[in-house]
Structure formats: structure tokens, C-alpha cells
Amino acid sequence: MPNWLDRLLRNKTSRRSNSLIRQVLGGSFYKVSDLRGDSDIANIETQIKTMRALARDSQIATALAYYATDATVPNSSGQIIWATAVDPKYQQVEDIVNTKFKQWNINNYARDHILELATIGNLYLPTTDLFREEGKPMQNQVSLDSNSIEDAEYEIITSYKILPEDAVHLWLQGKPCGYIYQPDEEGSNYVIRYPEDAIIHFSLGGLLGDYSISAKGKDGEVLKYDIQFAQPLLEAAVQPTQALSLLEDSFILSSLTRIVRFINVECGNAEEDEIQATLQQVKDMIEQQLSINTATGDAQSYVNPQSPNNLIYVANVNGQAPIGITDMNMSEASEADNDLLNYYQDKKLSVLGVPKEAMNFSSAEGLGGAGAVMSQRSALYANSLQRIETAYIEGWRSAFNKYFVRHNCSGFVDKFELHMNPIVTQMSTVNFERRDSALSQASAVVDLLTSLGVSNASDYKKALTEILSEVLPQTGAEVNSWDVDMTANEEESGNF
């Protein structure tokens, strides 16, 4: 019986590894919409491999690193993600969630989790249910008669990610139905389906309807299941990145050919043998560098185009040069070529969502902005960062709900809220300033009314409601229900 590690690490079949699409994508990546297989499973795998290849681009890798790093900034207590109870009576739930985060070493793995989520758009974490003995084909539950793990308690394994091409999240009529693990590319009916609790799926969305697969249900009937698979965050960067890469390669090849020049030698009426000897002497003068093989004693000339030793001085005879050099005028790229390169560079940067200065453009220091928070400079970056954090929080909310149900604590479901450090944007900064200003105004109004000897509590409540209703709407709505002690104000003002 293979253990869970063998099951996760087992190799794919040779038929899948010899796929033409995989061989093509092994060396580069292509526009996703131009490659379509004969099944949605093949299309998903093509999408994943394309994004893996895209993530090896230096600029794409930098952008993904920014997202993963900025999304995992810890709070003052050193927590990247933490829980609070929805009500004080559920304080125990808050303690359990935060304790499990520490046991699972979330701080160690959160950045890698979010990097995978941002790269592929999907993150799959296994639970102990995935490592139990496999059940019968397409059963709703996993057989627990023989357990390959000694500890039967349900746990989430945060240190291991499942390859996204190995996990297919199935839905039927809008309801989740479990997972297929290491599916057959042709959608074979003889696959193993695992329950929802076996894998935790973090997703950047993933509306149903784009992908589907036909498989047998437990009663033997062939059903068509929807597959939940979110589109990657930087999917739109594939085409401009590929075009830019091709342009950059062409510029490199062009720079290598810029050393080509035609040497014109005026030979007059010289004989053919004399011409050949003269041209050979000119060639030897140009190739002034010699390489000697110490083993054989052979000498071979070579040219270093940048060396001043390759300069040749030829005297004019009767005002005319016997040797002329014709340049192919490739010393510099044309303005049109530079404009095209800049066009695709800007097109690529436009879909990354990362401020241009942060990608080492338009800044003398490389990382411009004097250390300003990127989300304050770019609303697009802030929104994408918020989307990633929301997906990560929602994935853990679903994970803990499954955890509580499996531990017979259904009453704890959704009795907690998960938090990550809020995104600092220009608007949030303005809102913070507005709240500070409103609180200062409220304090000043209370002091003014107190100094005037106003003893009617409704006057205080009316003034506070007007000031706080816009910036603190919930607090402003509760002002009228406050029990205001006016005797304290009278004692403080000396009117009592």
C-alpha cells in the first residue's frame, strides 16, 4: 500500500508527458487562446504551464513577488492572518483559529501560498483525508477501512501544495461535489473522486461554465460536471510579454551583426595572384590577434571587435585611399524600432498592475517614489492586492468551517472573522484623516457645550450625530441610544 507521500509524488503516465503541447511549451510560452486541446482538462493544464513559463520572466517574477510580499505584511503582533470572534460569547472560536494558525506555521508558508495563488489563480492544500486509503471510483466518500496515517484526526497540511494540474474541483448544478486527483487527460470514467474535505481550494474567483468534464456518478450514470478554475491574475500579460521577448531577441541578434563591414580594396590592374596575396595580407592585418594551441602548436587568428588593436592605418596615395570600409549602418537601432520596443514594454507594464517606478523605470534610484507605499500610487495595484487577500481569507474561512464540522463543532461555523493587514491607499489615507478631523471636531463641540453650561443631553447627542454620521456611520447611528451622564459635565464646569 503506497503511503500519502508516494501518492503525491507518483509520476504521470508517459502518454501525458509526451504531449505535443507540453513539448512546445517546454521551451517557451504562447498565447493561451491560440492553444486548445480536445478536452477542458488539457486546456487547464496548458493554461497552468503557460503561467509557469510566464512567471520565469524577470519582470513578471518581480511583479508577483511584490504582490506576495505586500499581501503578507504582519500586524503589530507578528500575525499575517488572524481571527476575531463575531460576538464576545464566541471568544473560544477566536482562540482556536489563532492557535491553529500558529500550529500550522502559517507565517512561514503564507507568502508561498499567495505567490502560488497570484501565479496560477488557484491554490490547493491537502488535508489528511487525501492521504487515507482511496475509495472506489467516483464514490462520494473516501474509504476509511484502511488508513495509511496513524493519526485519524482531520488536519490541514499547510506545508504542502498540490500541483494545480493534479486537482480538479467538481461542481454539479451549482453545488460542490469534491475533487478528482491526478485526472486522466482524456476524461476517463475510471478516476477517483475525493470529498470536499480532502482538499482546500483557494481561488481568485472561478465562475462555473468555462470548463467541464464528463464522469460516472456513484450509480454508474455519466454526468457532466463543471470545473471551478479561476483565471490567473496576470493572464493578460502573456501576449505582450511574448512579443516583447521576441523583439528583445531580435535586438540582441541585430547588435551581434553590427560588427559586419565590407572591406573594399583598390587593386588596379594587378594580377590575380597578386590580388589574392594582397587581400590575404589585408585580412591578416585586420585579424591581428593570435590564439596558440599549446598542445599542437597551431596558431589561429581571431578578432575582438572592441579592441583598439584592430585599427588599421592606411596611407593615402595621390589623395585617394586604396582601402575603403563600407558600414552597414547598424550601429544604432532606428527610432521606429525603439518606439515599437517601448510600445510593447508599456503594454506589458499596463497589465502587471505594479507602478512603473517600482519596476525600475523612470527613476534614478531604480525603486522610485522615495519609499512611498505602492498601493497609494496605483489604484490598480491596490485593487489587485485586495483581491488576492480576499481570496486567501475566503479560502481559510471555508477551511475552518470544514475543520469545525469534522470535529463536531458545527456551532462554530462562521462565528469568526479573518483579517489581514488592510491595504493602504490614497482613499484610505483620506478617510483616516477625515475620521481624525471628525473626532477632533466632536471633542471641540463637547468642550464648547460644556463651557457654555449646556445641560440638555439631547443637544450633545444631536451635535455628535451630525459630526460622526458620515465618517463613523455605525457609531453616529448609536449616539441617540447613549446614556449620557450630564451631572459629570456640571461638576466639571462648576455649575453644579
N, C-alpha and C positions, 0 to 999 in steps of 0.2 A: 504494500500500500504506500503510495507516494505521500510524503508529508506536504504541508502547505507551501514550504519554500520551493520544493521541486515542482509543484503545480504552477506556481507563479513564474518560475524561471524556465519552464519547459519550452523547447524551441517550436517555432511554427513549422508547418509542413513545407517540404521543398517546393511544392507547386506554388505556394503563395510567395516564397522568396524569389522565384524565377519569373515573377510577373513582369511584363514589358514595361508597365508604368513605373514599377519600382526601380527597374534598371535605369530608366531615363531620369527619374528623379534623384538617383543616387549621385549624379554629378552636378545637378542644378535644380532650379525650380521654375515652374511655368505657371501662367495664368490659370487659376483653378477652373474657371468656366470653360476653358478650352479642353479640359480633360474630363471625360465622363466614361465610367465603366459600364458594365452590363448590370450592375446592382448598386443599391444605395450603400451597402457595406463597403464596396470598393471605392465609391465616391468619398465616403467619410475618411477612409484610410489615405486616399490621395490628398484630401484637404489637410490631414494631420501631417503627412510627410512634407507637404509644401510649406507649412508653417514652421516645421522644424528646420528646413533648409533656409527659410527666410530669417529665422532667429539667429543664424550664423553670420548674417550681415552685421558689420560693426555698428552702424547707426541704429539698426533695429534692436540689436542687443543692448545698446545704451539706453534707448527709449524704454524697453521692457524693464531694465534694471532700475530706472527712475521710478516707474510705477510700483514695482515690488518694494523698493526701499521706502518711498514716501507713504505707502499704504501700511507699513509696519512700524511706524514710529510709536514707541511705548509711551504710556502715560507716566505721571509722576511716581507711580508705584512700580514701574517697570513692566506693566502688563500691556501686551499688544492688543489683545481682545479680552474682554471681561464681561461679567454679568451683573445685573441688578434685579432685585425682585420687583414684580409689578405691584405688590402690596406688602406692607411690613409683615403681615402674617405669613408670608412665604419666604422669609429670610433664609430658611433652611435650603430652599431651592437655589438661592444665590450662592450659598456656601458650597453646595455640592458641585455646581457648574464650575466655579472658580477653582475648587480643589482638583477637579478632573483635568482642567486646563493645565494645572501645574504638574499633575501626574503624567500627562501625555506630552509634556515638554513642548507646548505649543509655541513658546517664544523661540525655540530652536528651529522649528520647521515652518513657521508661518510665512516667512519670506519665500522659501522654496515653493510652498503651496500656491502663493499668489503669483509667483513667476510662471508656474505651470498654467494657472488659470488665465493669466493675461496672454500667454503664448498661444495656447490651444483653444481657449474659451471654455474648457471643461477640465475638471479635476476629479479624479476618482480615488477615494481612500477605502481600503478594505476593512472589514470587521472580522471578528473571529468566526462569523457564520460562513464566510467564504472558504475557510480552511477546514471546515468539517467535511465528513465523507460526502461525496457527491451523490445526489439523488438520482432518480430515474429521469429519462429525457422529458423535459418540458413539464415537470411537476411544479406545483406552486410552492411547495416546501422542500427544504433540504433534509435528507435522511440523517437522523441523529443516532442511528443504531450503533454505528462505529465512528468514534470521534478520534481524529488524528491529533487533537490538542487535549492535554490532560486537564487544563482548567476550562470548564464548560461555561464560565461566566461570559456574558456578552460584553465585548470591549471594542473600541475603535482604535485601529492601529495607525497612528499619525506619522510614523517614521517611514512608511512605505507607500508609494503611489503606484496605482495600476496604470499600465500603458493605456492611453485613451483608445487605441485601436483594439484593445482586448476587452473592453467593457461596452456593451450596448444596452442602453436604458430603454426598456419596452413600456409602451402605453397602449391601452385598448379603450376606445371610446372615452378618451379624456381622463382615464384613471391609470395610475402607475401599476405595472404588473410584474416588475422585477427586472432581472438582468440576464443577458447572455454573456458568458465569459469565454473569451477566445473564439469568436464565431467563425463559422466556415464562410469563406468569401462568397460562395455561390448561394448562401442562404439555405443550407441543408436543413432538413427536418430533424436530424439526429444531433441536436445540440442540448446542452444542459442549461436550464434556466434557474437562476437563484432568486430568492425573495428580496424584497426592498431592503430588508435589514442587512443584507450581505455586503452592500457597497454604499458608501456615502457619495452622492453626486453633487459637486459644486458646479454651477453653470451660470454663464453670463446671459441667461435668458433661455433661448431654445424653444421657440414656438413649434408645436407639432404640425406635421403636414409636409415638411420638406423631405423627410426620409422615412422609409417604411421597410418592413421585412415580413415575409410570409413564413409561418412556422406552425407546427402542430400544437394544439392545446392538450390538456391532460386527458380529454375524452377522445383524442385522436383526430379531431376536426382541425382542418387547416384554417388558420385565422391570419388576418393581415394586421400586424402591429405597427404602430407609429414608433419612431425612434426620436428621443429627445437628444439633440446635439446642437449646442449653441455655436454661432459663427464666431471665429476668433476676433479679438479686439483689433488687430492690425491687418485684417484680411485685405483691406483696400490698398495696402502698401505693396502688394505683390507685383502688380504691373509696373508702377513707376520704378520700383527697386530693380526689377529685371532690366528695364530699358536703360536705367542709369548705369547698371553694371556693364551692359553691352557697350554703352558709349565710353565708359571709362577704359574698358579693354581696348577699344579702337584707338583711343588717345595714347595709350601705352605703346601699342604697336606702331602708331604713327611716329611717336618720339624715337623709337628704335630705328626707323628708316630715315630720320632727318640727317644722319651722317653720310648718306649716299650722295656722291658728287661725280660728275663726269669730268675726266681729265682730257683736255684737248691739247695735243702735241703737234706743233707745226713741223712737218718732216720735209717739206720742199720736194726736191727731185731725188731724194736719197733712194738707194737700192732697197729692195725688200728685206734682205738680210740685215742691212744696216738699220733699217727701221725697227726690226724686231729686237735687235740688240739695244737700240736706244730706248725703246719702250720698256725693256726689261730693267735698264738702269734707272729709269724714272720710277718704276714700280718699287725697286729696291730702296730708292731714296725715301719714298713715302713710307714704306714698311721698315722703319729704322730700328724697331725693337726686335731682338732675337731671343728665342727660347731654346735652351740647350738641354737635351735629354742626357743626363749624366750616365745613364746606363748604357746607351748605344752611341753617344757622341753626336747624334743627329741634331742639326740646328734648324729651327723653324721660326720664321718671322711672324710678327703679329702687330696689330695697330691698336693703340689706345687713342680713341678719338679726342679725348680731353687733354692729352699730353702736349705741352709746348714743343717737345722734341719732334713732333710730326710736322712742324712748319718747314716749308721748303722755300728757299730763296733762289729765284731765277733772274738772271740779269737780262735787261732789255738789249736787244741788238737792233741798232738803227731805229730806235724809238718803238720797236714792236716786241711783244713778249712771245717767245717761242712756245711757251706752255700756258694754257688758259684753263680755268676751272669753272664749270657751269654748275651752279647751285640749283637744286630742285625746289627752292623756296618753301621748305617745310620746317624752317627753324621755329616758327610760332604757329599756333592754331589760329584759324581765321576767326573773325568776330562772330560770324554765323555759327561756327562750331561751339564757341564759348556760350553763346546765347542758348543754344539747344541744350548744352550740358546744364546750365543754370536753370533752365525751364524744368527739366526732369528732377533736378535736385530740389527745387521749390515744390514741385508736385509731390515728391516723396515726403518732404517735411510736413506738408499740409495735412497728411493723413496720420502722422505719428501722434499728434496731439501734444507734443512737447515743445515748449518755446524754443524758437530758433537759436537764441543766445545760449541756451543750455546744451546745444549740440555743437558748440564751438564755432558758431557763425556770428559775424557782426559784433565781435567783441575782442578787444586787445588781450584780455586775460584768458580768453577761451570760455570760461564759465562766467558770463556777464551778469549784470544786474546787481552787482555788489552784494551778493548773497541773499537777494530777495527770494521769498517763497515762490516757487514756480506757479502754484495754483492761484496766487494773487496776480500773476502776469497773464495767465491764459485761462479763460473760462472753459475752453475745450478740454484742456488738461485736467482741470478741477472736476469736470463732469465725468470724464473717463475714470479718474481716480475714485470718485464717489461710486461709480457703477461697479468697480472691482470690489470695493469694501462692502457694498450692499450684497453682492453675490456671495462673498465669503461669510458674512454674517448670516445670511439666509441659509447657507449650507450647514452651518453649525447649529442653527436653530432647529432645522429638520433632524440633524444628527442626535441632538439631545432629546428631542421628543421621542425618537425611536429608542434611545437609551432608557428613558424613563418607562416607556411601555414595556420593554423587555425585562425590566427589573420590578414589574408590578407596582409602578408608581404613576399610574395614568393621571392621577390628580395633579401631578407636577407639570403636565404638558402645557406649554405656552404661559407658564406662570413666572417667566423671567424675560428680561430684555438683554440683548447683547449689544456691546458698544465697542467701537474703535475710535481712535483719536479723530475728532472732526476735521473736515477739510477746511483749511484757512484760505478764504477767497476775498476778493475786494468787497463783495457784498456782505460777507460775514463780518469783515472788519468794520464796515459802515454800521451794521446792526449792533455790534458791540459798543461802538461809540454812541449810537443813539440810546442804547439802554443806560449807559453811564450818564449821559446827559439827562435822561428822564428821571433817573434815581436822584441825581443832584437837584433837579427841579422839584421833585416831590419833597425832598428833605428841606429845601428852602421854603416851600409853601407851608409845610407844617410848622417850621420855626416862625414864619411870619404870622400865621394864625395864632400861634401860642403867645407870641409877644403882644398881639393885639387883644389878648384876653378872650378869644372866641371859645365858647364853652359848648357849642352845639356840635355833637358828633357827626351829624349829617353833613355839615359844611366841610369837615375834614374828609369824609368819605367821598363826597362829590368831587372835590378837588383832586384827590388821589385817583379816582376813577378816570377823570378826564386825562390825566397825565400818563397813566400806566396802561390804558386800554389799547394803545397802538403798539407799543414795544413789548409789553408783557400782557397779552390779551387774557390769559387764564387768571393771572393774579388780579388784573384790573376788574374782571367779572366777579371775583370773590370779595372785593373790598367791602361791598354793602353788607356782607354777612359777618364782617369782623366785629368782635366785641371790644369797642374802644373804651378805655378807662380814662374819662375826662378829668377825674379828680387828680390824677398824676400830673396832668398839664397845669391844673390850677395851683397845685402845691409848688411846681417848678417856677411858675410865673409870679408867685407871691400873691395871687388873688384869692387864695382860699383862707 
